[in-house]
Amino acid sequence: MRLAPASRTVRFDDQMERRELYFFTLYRCLQAALAALLVFSPVGPELATVVAPAVASWTCAVYLPLSALLLLLARRTELPIAPQVVAGLVLDIVATMALRFALDGIDLGLALLLIVNVGAGALLLAFRWGFLFAALASAATAVQHLVGVLWQLPQEPASETVMLALTYLAVAALSNHLGRNLRESARLAAERSAEAASLSQINDLIIRRLRSGVIVVDAGHRIRLANETAWHLLGEPDPAERRLECICPALSRRITAWRIDPGLEPQPLQLHPDRPTVVPRLVRLGTREDLVVVFLDDSELVSRRAEQLTLVTLGRLSASIAHEIRNPLSAIHHAAQLLEESSHLPAEDRKLLAIVLTQAQRVNAIVNNVLALSRREASRPEVLEISEWLQRFAEDYCREHFLDAGTLQVACPDGPLTGVFDPAQLHQVLGALVSNALRHGRPSDGPARIELVARLGSDRATPCIEVRDHGPGVPAEVAERIFEPFFTTSELGSGLGLYIARQICEANQAVLALIRPAEGGSCFRISLSRPLPIH
């Protein structure tokens, strides 16, 4: 892919050809001035003999002004190039042949000067036109020789005429080939230069917009390049200051120590009192200037990334362990159930057996949660009418868990309220939230009372579902970690219920958050995505 536009290449070719045309017309002016010097100056007779004064005078009187006119026209960029070259070549061939006829003793030199004109014309014109004018020059030279022979005038040998004709043709062919190669090379160089400039701009933009800080430091610890993030992490110093030891002495010392021992482990470093701690990573560039690239990564982002990798690894390991635990756990639970049916079991042993069954059920719940987390299917979001769906969910949940009337209440707006969510996964999330509220949201002076509220968010556009309880609420230190995996405040909990619920919400483009109402209790709010309008 070429980044340089075609119009730029065309403009470059035109500029190059106009520069060649200018020097060609300038050479023609010098050629005409030399001819006028031979004809009109006192030193002319010493160099050449004028055998036809009238022809020589009229030729110089016409050739020199027309050459000057073509020089002026060559400076006009709006005029086409080819007609100027054609007109100039016709003028050169006619003037050269006339001067060779009018002057004696220098006609070979004039013929040699015409070689440059023929070559320059072939350089600027297409091959067929350049070769045509070379052929015309050759034919004019041959005709002039034949006329001289017929009129019995002094002439150079016929071999010189043949050599001149062949020279015109060869120079035209070589000049045209050379011109094509030069223009192609110049065009290619212009395109590569434009590509390099575009890539340089792209690289500069990418480096400036990187979230990680990037600094390039030379051997004298002078900053050669620093992107916006690095400038911010350094405390936004004066852009004119380039000495790193003045901007951040700690980082300068770190680079010095790394140059001595490149095996040093990167350690967190605070570049400025008001900026976050970063982890500098250093890479040496293989240049004569001994440049060092410093990557400044926010230590919090690095820790968060490492934590995510750890969670992924632990999740896979936990799923593997849970799968292996399931079979022996089923055997233990089944054996405990069979033992419970025995009529000869003492009361003390039955208490111990109840503990075994309870803990086996707890371990089984943990195994199911871990497997559900590792094998969670992709969501299939649908447009739901939230009010009707919540009513059905509350009826099903109360019937399946044998809840008393009034334990689970539903409050919905009068009008329709729609949102996007996978129905099965929304049932799983609300089931976990309601179970959590029944377990932890029970007030000290009465039974648990849970409210399912459907409403619009504060922006009056986002559909929300809230699970509210009237219990003691969630302490601040617990609220900060309540969605972390394996975090629980209950001896019977696995610490995965709320974590899985949040993961399912994120998979459905929804947000699960804990709200601490001012009136007490706790509230888990699910902010659903709105359905797209149908046009």
C-alpha positions as CSV (number, residue, x, y, z in Angstrom):
1,M,0.0,0.0,0.0
2,R,1.4,3.4,-1.0
3,L,0.7,6.2,1.4
4,A,1.9,8.9,-1.1
5,P,-1.0,10.3,-3.1
6,A,-0.8,10.0,-6.9
7,S,-1.2,13.7,-7.4
8,R,1.9,14.4,-5.4
9,T,3.9,12.1,-7.7
10,V,2.5,13.8,-10.8
11,R,3.5,17.2,-9.4
12,F,7.0,15.9,-8.6
13,D,7.4,14.7,-12.2
14,D,6.2,18.0,-13.6
15,Q,8.6,20.0,-11.5
16,M,11.5,17.8,-12.5
17,E,10.7,18.1,-16.2
18,R,10.3,21.9,-16.0
19,R,13.6,22.1,-14.3
20,E,15.2,20.1,-17.2
21,L,13.4,22.3,-19.7
22,Y,14.7,25.4,-18.1
23,F,18.3,24.2,-18.3
24,F,17.7,23.1,-21.9
25,T,16.5,26.5,-23.0
26,L,19.3,28.2,-21.1
27,Y,21.8,26.0,-23.0
28,R,20.1,27.1,-26.2
29,C,20.6,30.8,-25.3
30,L,24.3,30.2,-24.7
31,Q,24.5,28.4,-28.0
32,A,22.7,31.3,-29.8
33,A,25.0,33.8,-28.0
34,L,28.1,31.9,-29.1
35,A,26.8,32.0,-32.8
36,A,26.2,35.7,-32.5
37,L,29.7,36.2,-31.1
38,L,31.2,34.4,-34.1
39,V,29.1,36.5,-36.6
40,F,29.1,40.0,-35.1
41,S,32.2,40.3,-32.8
42,P,35.7,41.3,-34.0
43,V,37.1,38.0,-32.8
44,G,34.7,36.0,-35.0
45,P,36.8,36.0,-38.2
46,E,39.7,34.5,-36.3
47,L,37.6,31.5,-35.3
48,A,35.5,31.0,-38.4
49,T,35.1,32.4,-41.9
50,V,31.6,33.8,-42.8
51,V,30.9,32.6,-46.4
52,A,27.3,33.8,-46.4
53,P,27.0,37.0,-44.3
54,A,23.3,37.6,-45.0
55,V,22.3,34.0,-43.9
56,A,24.6,34.2,-40.9
57,S,23.2,37.6,-39.8
58,W,19.6,36.7,-40.2
59,T,20.0,33.4,-38.5
60,C,21.7,35.0,-35.5
61,A,19.1,37.8,-35.4
62,V,16.3,35.3,-35.3
63,Y,17.9,32.5,-33.3
64,L,19.0,34.6,-30.3
65,P,15.7,36.4,-29.6
66,L,13.6,33.3,-30.1
67,S,15.9,31.4,-27.7
68,A,15.4,34.1,-25.1
69,L,11.7,34.0,-25.6
70,L,11.7,30.2,-25.1
71,L,13.7,30.7,-21.9
72,L,11.0,33.1,-20.6
73,L,8.2,30.7,-21.6
74,A,10.0,27.9,-19.8
75,R,9.4,29.8,-16.5
76,R,5.6,29.7,-17.1
77,T,4.3,26.7,-15.2
78,E,0.9,26.8,-16.8
79,L,2.2,26.2,-20.3
80,P,2.6,22.6,-21.6
81,I,6.2,21.3,-21.9
82,A,6.0,19.2,-25.1
83,P,5.2,22.1,-27.5
84,Q,8.1,24.2,-26.2
85,V,10.5,21.3,-26.6
86,V,9.3,20.7,-30.2
87,A,9.5,24.3,-31.1
88,G,13.0,24.6,-29.6
89,L,14.3,21.5,-31.5
90,V,12.9,22.7,-34.8
91,L,14.6,26.1,-34.2
92,D,17.9,24.3,-33.2
93,I,18.0,22.1,-36.2
94,V,17.2,24.9,-38.7
95,A,19.6,27.4,-37.1
96,T,22.4,24.9,-36.9
97,M,22.1,23.8,-40.5
98,A,21.9,27.5,-41.6
99,L,25.0,28.4,-39.6
100,R,26.9,25.4,-40.9
101,F,26.1,26.7,-44.4
102,A,27.1,30.3,-43.6
103,L,30.2,29.6,-41.6
104,D,33.4,27.8,-42.7
105,G,35.9,26.1,-40.5
106,I,33.5,25.5,-37.5
107,D,30.7,23.6,-39.1
108,L,31.7,20.4,-37.3
109,G,31.7,22.1,-34.0
110,L,28.2,23.4,-34.6
111,A,27.1,19.9,-35.5
112,L,28.6,18.6,-32.3
113,L,26.7,21.2,-30.3
114,L,23.5,20.0,-31.8
115,I,24.1,16.6,-30.2
116,V,23.2,18.1,-26.8
117,N,20.0,19.6,-28.2
118,V,18.9,16.3,-29.7
119,G,19.7,14.4,-26.4
120,A,17.9,17.0,-24.3
121,G,14.8,16.8,-26.5
122,A,14.8,12.9,-26.3
123,L,15.1,13.3,-22.6
124,L,11.9,15.4,-22.3
125,L,9.8,13.8,-25.1
126,A,8.4,10.4,-25.7
127,F,10.7,8.0,-27.5
128,R,9.0,8.2,-30.9
129,W,9.2,12.0,-30.9
130,G,12.7,12.2,-29.6
131,F,13.8,9.7,-32.2
132,L,11.9,11.6,-34.9
133,F,13.9,14.8,-34.3
134,A,17.1,12.8,-34.1
135,A,16.2,11.4,-37.5
136,L,15.4,14.9,-38.8
137,A,18.8,16.2,-37.6
138,S,20.5,13.3,-39.3
139,A,18.5,13.8,-42.5
140,A,19.3,17.6,-42.4
141,T,23.1,16.8,-42.0
142,A,22.9,14.3,-44.9
143,V,21.0,16.7,-47.2
144,Q,23.4,19.5,-46.4
145,H,26.3,17.2,-47.4
146,L,24.6,16.2,-50.6
147,V,23.8,19.8,-51.5
148,G,27.5,20.7,-50.9
149,V,28.6,17.9,-53.1
150,L,26.2,18.9,-55.9
151,W,27.3,22.6,-55.7
152,Q,30.9,21.4,-55.4
153,L,31.4,23.3,-52.1
154,P,34.2,22.3,-49.7
155,Q,32.8,19.5,-47.5
156,E,34.0,17.2,-44.7
157,P,34.3,13.5,-45.6
158,A,31.1,11.5,-46.1
159,S,32.2,9.3,-43.2
160,E,31.9,12.2,-40.7
161,T,28.4,12.9,-42.0
162,V,27.4,9.3,-41.4
163,M,29.0,9.3,-38.0
164,L,27.1,12.5,-37.0
165,A,23.8,11.0,-38.2
166,L,24.4,7.8,-36.2
167,T,25.5,9.8,-33.2
168,Y,22.2,11.8,-33.3
169,L,20.2,8.6,-33.4
170,A,22.3,6.9,-30.7
171,V,22.2,9.9,-28.3
172,A,18.4,10.2,-28.7
173,A,17.9,6.5,-27.8
174,L,20.3,6.6,-24.9
175,S,19.0,9.9,-23.6
176,N,15.4,8.7,-23.7
177,H,16.3,5.5,-21.9
178,L,18.3,7.4,-19.3
179,G,15.5,9.9,-18.8
180,R,13.0,7.1,-18.2
181,N,15.3,5.5,-15.6
182,L,16.0,8.8,-13.9
183,R,12.4,9.7,-13.7
184,E,11.4,6.3,-12.4
185,S,14.1,6.5,-9.8
186,A,13.1,10.0,-8.8
187,R,9.4,9.0,-8.7
188,L,10.3,5.9,-6.6
189,A,12.4,8.0,-4.2
190,A,9.6,10.6,-3.9
191,E,7.1,7.8,-3.1
192,R,9.4,6.2,-0.6
193,S,10.0,9.6,1.0
194,A,6.3,10.2,1.3
195,E,5.7,6.8,2.7
196,A,8.5,7.3,5.3
197,A,7.1,10.7,6.2
198,S,3.6,9.2,6.6
199,L,4.9,6.2,8.6
200,S,6.9,8.6,10.8
201,Q,3.7,10.7,11.5
202,I,1.8,7.5,12.3
203,N,4.5,6.3,14.6
204,D,4.7,9.6,16.3
205,L,0.9,9.6,16.8
206,I,0.9,6.0,18.2
207,I,3.8,6.8,20.6
208,R,2.1,10.0,21.8
209,R,-1.2,8.2,22.4
210,L,0.3,5.1,24.2
211,R,-1.0,4.6,27.7
212,S,2.5,3.6,28.7
213,G,5.1,6.3,29.0
214,V,7.9,6.2,26.5
215,I,11.2,8.1,26.8
216,V,14.3,7.9,24.6
217,V,17.5,8.9,26.4
218,D,21.0,9.2,24.8
219,A,24.4,8.5,26.4
220,G,24.5,11.9,28.0
221,H,21.1,11.3,29.7
222,R,19.4,13.9,27.5
223,I,15.8,13.2,26.5
224,R,15.5,12.8,22.7
225,L,11.8,11.8,22.8
226,A,9.0,11.6,25.3
227,N,5.3,11.0,24.7
228,E,2.4,12.6,26.5
229,T,2.0,9.9,29.1
230,A,5.7,10.1,30.1
231,W,5.5,13.9,30.2
232,H,2.6,13.6,32.6
233,L,4.3,10.9,34.7
234,L,7.4,13.1,35.0
235,G,5.2,15.9,36.5
236,E,4.8,18.0,33.3
237,P,8.2,19.6,33.3
238,D,9.4,22.5,31.1
239,P,9.5,21.1,27.5
240,A,12.7,23.1,26.9
241,E,14.5,21.2,29.7
242,R,16.1,18.0,28.2
243,R,18.5,16.9,31.0
244,L,17.0,13.9,32.7
245,E,19.1,14.3,35.8
246,C,17.4,17.7,36.3
247,I,13.9,16.5,35.5
248,C,14.0,13.2,37.4
249,P,17.3,12.3,39.2
250,A,15.9,9.0,40.5
251,L,15.2,7.7,36.9
252,S,18.6,9.0,35.7
253,R,20.3,7.0,38.5
254,R,18.2,3.9,37.6
255,I,19.4,4.2,34.0
256,T,23.0,4.6,35.0
257,A,22.8,1.5,37.2
258,W,21.1,-0.5,34.4
259,R,23.9,0.5,32.0
260,I,26.4,-1.0,34.4
261,D,24.3,-4.1,35.1
262,P,21.6,-4.8,32.5
263,G,20.3,-7.8,34.5
264,L,18.8,-5.6,37.2
265,E,15.2,-6.5,38.0
266,P,12.8,-3.5,37.3
267,Q,11.5,-2.0,40.6
268,P,8.6,0.4,41.1
269,L,9.6,4.0,41.1
270,Q,7.7,7.2,41.7
271,L,8.9,9.9,39.2
272,H,7.0,12.7,40.8
273,P,5.3,13.2,44.3
274,D,1.9,13.8,42.7
275,R,2.1,11.0,40.1
276,P,1.4,7.2,40.4
277,T,4.2,4.7,40.9
278,V,5.6,3.2,37.7
279,V,7.7,0.3,36.7
280,P,10.5,1.4,34.3
281,R,11.6,-1.1,31.7
282,L,14.7,-0.3,29.7
283,V,15.8,-1.4,26.2
284,R,19.0,-0.4,24.5
285,L,18.9,0.5,20.8
286,G,21.7,-0.8,18.6
287,T,22.8,2.7,17.4
288,R,26.1,4.6,17.6
289,E,24.4,7.1,20.0
290,D,23.8,4.4,22.6
291,L,20.1,5.3,22.9
292,V,18.0,3.7,25.6
293,V,14.2,3.4,25.4
294,V,12.4,3.6,28.8
295,F,8.9,2.2,29.0
296,L,7.0,3.5,32.1
297,D,4.1,1.2,33.0
298,D,1.7,2.2,35.8
299,S,2.3,-0.3,38.6
300,E,-1.4,-0.5,39.4
301,L,-2.1,-1.6,35.8
302,V,0.7,-4.1,35.9
303,S,-0.6,-5.5,39.2
304,R,-4.2,-5.6,37.8
305,R,-2.9,-7.4,34.7
306,A,-1.0,-9.9,36.8
307,E,-4.0,-10.4,39.0
308,Q,-6.2,-11.2,36.0
309,L,-3.7,-13.7,34.7
310,T,-3.6,-15.3,38.1
311,L,-7.4,-15.5,38.2
312,V,-7.5,-17.1,34.8
313,T,-4.9,-19.7,35.9
314,L,-6.6,-20.3,39.2
315,G,-10.0,-20.6,37.5
316,R,-8.6,-23.4,35.2
317,L,-6.9,-25.1,38.1
318,S,-10.0,-24.8,40.3
319,A,-12.2,-26.3,37.5
320,S,-9.9,-29.2,37.1
321,I,-9.8,-29.8,40.9
322,A,-13.6,-29.4,41.2
323,H,-14.1,-32.0,38.5
324,E,-11.9,-34.5,40.3
325,I,-13.5,-33.8,43.7
326,R,-17.0,-34.4,42.4
327,N,-16.9,-38.2,42.2
328,P,-15.5,-38.9,45.7
329,L,-17.8,-36.2,47.1
330,S,-20.8,-37.9,45.6
331,A,-19.7,-41.2,47.1
332,I,-19.2,-39.6,50.6
333,H,-22.7,-37.9,50.4
334,H,-24.4,-41.1,49.3
335,A,-22.7,-43.2,52.0
336,A,-23.7,-40.6,54.6
337,Q,-27.3,-40.8,53.4
338,L,-27.3,-44.6,53.6
339,L,-25.8,-44.4,57.1
340,E,-28.6,-41.9,58.1
341,E,-31.2,-44.5,57.3
342,S,-29.8,-46.9,59.9
343,S,-32.1,-47.4,62.9
344,H,-29.2,-48.4,65.2
345,L,-27.3,-45.1,65.0
346,P,-26.9,-43.3,68.4
347,A,-28.1,-39.7,68.7
348,E,-24.5,-38.4,69.1
349,D,-23.5,-40.0,65.9
350,R,-26.5,-38.6,64.1
351,K,-25.3,-35.1,65.0
352,L,-21.9,-35.9,63.5
353,L,-23.6,-37.4,60.5
354,A,-25.7,-34.2,60.0
355,I,-22.4,-32.2,60.1
356,V,-21.0,-34.5,57.4
357,L,-24.1,-34.1,55.2
358,T,-24.1,-30.3,55.7
359,Q,-20.4,-29.9,54.8
360,A,-20.8,-32.2,51.8
361,Q,-23.6,-30.1,50.5
362,R,-21.5,-27.0,51.0
363,V,-18.6,-28.5,49.1
364,N,-20.9,-29.7,46.4
365,A,-22.2,-26.1,46.0
366,I,-18.7,-24.8,45.7
367,V,-17.9,-27.4,43.0
368,N,-21.1,-26.5,41.1
369,N,-20.2,-22.8,41.2
370,V,-16.6,-23.4,40.0
371,L,-17.8,-25.6,37.2
372,A,-20.5,-23.1,36.3
373,L,-17.9,-20.3,36.2
374,S,-15.5,-22.3,33.9
375,R,-18.2,-23.7,31.6
376,R,-20.5,-20.7,31.4
377,E,-22.2,-20.7,28.0
378,A,-22.3,-17.6,25.7
379,S,-25.2,-15.3,26.4
380,R,-28.2,-15.1,24.1
381,P,-29.7,-11.7,24.9
382,E,-33.4,-11.1,24.2
383,V,-35.7,-8.1,24.6
384,L,-37.6,-8.6,27.9
385,E,-40.6,-6.8,29.3
386,I,-39.1,-6.5,32.7
387,S,-42.3,-6.0,34.8
388,E,-44.0,-9.2,33.5
389,W,-40.8,-11.1,33.7
390,L,-40.1,-10.1,37.4
391,Q,-43.7,-11.1,38.4
392,R,-43.2,-14.6,36.9
393,F,-39.7,-14.9,38.5
394,A,-41.0,-14.0,42.0
395,E,-43.9,-16.5,41.7
396,D,-41.6,-19.3,40.6
397,Y,-38.9,-18.5,43.2
398,C,-41.5,-18.4,46.1
399,R,-43.0,-21.7,45.0
400,E,-39.7,-23.5,44.6
401,H,-38.2,-22.2,47.9
402,F,-41.5,-22.4,49.9
403,L,-41.3,-18.7,50.9
404,D,-44.1,-17.1,52.9
405,A,-46.4,-14.5,51.4
406,G,-44.8,-11.0,51.6
407,T,-41.2,-12.3,51.8
408,L,-40.5,-11.5,48.1
409,Q,-42.4,-8.4,46.8
410,V,-42.3,-6.8,43.3
411,A,-42.6,-3.1,42.5
412,C,-42.9,-2.1,38.9
413,P,-43.8,1.1,37.0
414,D,-47.2,1.5,35.4
415,G,-45.9,1.7,31.8
416,P,-43.9,-0.9,29.9
417,L,-40.2,-1.2,30.7
418,T,-38.0,-3.2,28.4
419,G,-34.3,-4.3,28.5
420,V,-31.9,-6.7,26.9
421,F,-30.7,-9.8,28.8
422,D,-30.5,-13.6,28.4
423,P,-33.6,-14.8,30.3
424,A,-32.0,-17.9,31.7
425,Q,-28.9,-16.1,32.9
426,L,-31.0,-13.2,34.4
427,H,-32.9,-15.9,36.3
428,Q,-29.5,-17.2,37.6
429,V,-28.3,-13.8,38.6
430,L,-31.5,-12.8,40.4
431,G,-31.6,-16.2,42.1
432,A,-28.1,-15.6,43.5
433,L,-29.0,-12.1,44.6
434,V,-32.2,-13.0,46.3
435,S,-30.6,-16.0,48.0
436,N,-27.8,-13.7,49.2
437,A,-30.4,-11.2,50.5
438,L,-32.4,-13.9,52.3
439,R,-29.2,-15.1,54.0
440,H,-27.6,-11.8,54.9
441,G,-30.4,-9.2,54.7
442,R,-32.6,-10.5,57.5
443,P,-33.4,-7.7,60.1
444,S,-32.7,-8.5,63.8
445,D,-36.3,-8.0,64.8
446,G,-38.2,-10.0,62.2
447,P,-38.3,-12.2,59.1
448,A,-36.5,-11.3,55.9
449,R,-38.4,-9.1,53.4
450,I,-37.0,-8.7,49.9
451,E,-38.1,-6.2,47.3
452,L,-37.6,-6.6,43.5
453,V,-37.9,-3.1,42.0
454,A,-38.0,-2.4,38.2
455,R,-37.5,1.3,37.3
456,L,-35.6,3.7,35.1
457,G,-32.2,4.9,36.2
458,S,-31.2,8.4,37.1
459,D,-30.7,9.3,33.4
460,R,-34.4,8.4,32.8
461,A,-33.4,6.0,30.0
462,T,-31.5,3.0,31.4
463,P,-33.8,0.1,32.6
464,C,-32.8,-1.1,36.1
465,I,-33.6,-4.1,38.4
466,E,-32.9,-3.6,42.1
467,V,-32.8,-6.3,44.8
468,R,-33.4,-4.6,48.2
469,D,-33.4,-5.9,51.7
470,H,-33.9,-4.4,55.1
471,G,-31.1,-6.0,56.9
472,P,-28.0,-4.5,58.7
473,G,-26.4,-3.5,55.4
474,V,-23.0,-4.2,54.0
475,P,-20.0,-2.7,55.9
476,A,-17.7,-0.4,54.0
477,E,-14.7,-2.7,54.2
478,V,-16.8,-5.6,52.9
479,A,-18.3,-3.5,50.1
480,E,-14.9,-2.9,48.6
481,R,-14.3,-6.6,48.1
482,I,-17.7,-8.1,47.8
483,F,-17.4,-8.9,44.1
484,E,-14.0,-10.5,44.4
485,P,-13.8,-14.3,43.8
486,F,-13.7,-16.5,46.8
487,F,-14.4,-13.7,49.2
488,T,-17.1,-14.5,51.7
489,T,-18.1,-13.5,55.2
490,S,-20.1,-16.7,55.8
491,E,-18.7,-20.1,56.9
492,L,-21.2,-21.8,54.5
493,G,-20.5,-19.5,51.5
494,S,-18.2,-20.2,48.6
495,G,-17.4,-16.5,47.7
496,L,-18.3,-17.1,44.1
497,G,-22.0,-16.2,43.8
498,L,-21.6,-12.5,43.4
499,Y,-18.5,-12.8,41.3
500,I,-20.3,-15.1,38.9
501,A,-23.3,-12.8,38.9
502,R,-21.2,-9.8,37.9
503,Q,-19.4,-11.8,35.2
504,I,-22.8,-12.8,33.7
505,C,-24.0,-9.2,33.7
506,E,-20.9,-8.1,31.9
507,A,-21.4,-10.8,29.3
508,N,-24.9,-9.3,28.7
509,Q,-23.7,-5.7,28.4
510,A,-25.2,-5.0,31.8
511,V,-23.7,-3.6,35.1
512,L,-24.1,-5.0,38.5
513,A,-23.3,-2.7,41.4
514,L,-23.9,-2.5,45.2
515,I,-25.8,0.5,46.4
516,R,-25.8,1.4,50.1
517,P,-29.2,3.2,50.7
518,A,-29.3,6.0,53.2
519,E,-32.3,4.4,55.0
520,G,-30.3,1.3,55.7
521,G,-30.2,-2.2,54.3
522,S,-28.5,-3.0,51.0
523,C,-29.4,-2.8,47.3
524,F,-27.9,-4.6,44.3
525,R,-28.7,-2.8,41.1
526,I,-28.6,-4.3,37.6
527,S,-28.4,-1.7,34.9
528,L,-29.6,-3.4,31.6
529,S,-28.9,-2.4,28.0
530,R,-31.7,-0.7,26.2
531,P,-33.1,-2.4,23.1
532,L,-32.1,-0.8,19.8
533,P,-34.9,1.3,18.1
534,I,-36.5,-0.2,15.0
535,H,-36.5,2.1,12.0
